[in-house]
Amino acid sequence: MKKSFLTFLALALMLTSTAFYGVSKAYACGKDDGQCPLKNGRGGESNHDGCPIVKKFLMTAHEYLEHRKQIGLSEQQVSDIKGMKLEMKKSMIRNMANMQVFMLDMKQQLSATTLNSEAINSMIDQQMSTMAAGAKETVAAYVKLRSVLTADQQVKFKNRHHANNAA
């Protein structure tokens, strides 16, 4: 019992520290230059270290738009990609807010005089379920993003992408 409680506590602390690091990193704007540290030369997009699927989605969308002329995107395709990118960013903001609320609730539960492991475990299960659903939605959005390009455009993009990586 004591070992499982310590394991749980270690997990909770790890989740808390990871989430608060990400939150503090996301809101740590205001360096001497007045710039947000998450701006990395891409019009304010952050590097999205937290989720590799979101990172892949946003990088691919960015590259599609950056090379729209070379791969021959239509105005409709550009509009669709921009819309998907916007929706992904909104979803990412909502997910971060949900994680922040979860971490606050977790902190409150862990600070209680009497710990209720069932309630805490239930919170963790619910959050993990939410995260899994979010990851699946992101994969579906990535598949949809990739399907915006025709087969010919995919080949042009891949050839252009490989040529840039080889250089």
PyMOL commands that set and color helices and strands:
alter all, ss='L'
color gray80, all
select helices_A, chain A and resi 2-26+52-66+68-71+75-111+117-148+151-166
alter helices_A, ss='H'
color red, helices_A
deselect
rebuild
show_as cartoon
